Amino acid sequence: MAKLSINAAAKLFDVSRPTILKHLTEGKITGSKGGKSDGWQIDTSELARAYKLRAGAETPLPANSTTAFTPILEDLRAEVERLKSSLAVAEALADERGTRLDQIVPLLMAPKKRKWWQF
């Protein structure tokens, strides 16, 4: 993900610099501090987790960020399809067992006939 300075983060997420510094020191958000001249670098995902994006602002994400997630997305879609088919099989099995139970329960609940020689 892209990293932002405190100034850029303050502008993008409409939060004051002191608030961002306070949240960094308290641990509400995490960032990495370079040398004295570099300052803080905060990941945009970390900022998005803690703050709302300012209205009309565009996120500074790299152009290839969506292509990096394409293989993961395809794997997840395949997993969803596999789970859907497993769910369909489980539901069919549950329906079949429910039908069997509906047939068996009346037989179990039927009164036993007494034989005439029992006392």
JOGI-V962977 format. One record per helix or strand of 3 or more residues. SS is the DSSP state (H for helix, E for strand). FROM is the first residue (numbers start at 1). LEN is the number of residues. Records with the same first field share a line. If there is no record, write none. Layout:
SS=FROM-LEN, FROM-LEN
//
This chain:
H=6-8, 17-10, 44-7, 65-4, 70-40
E=40-4
//
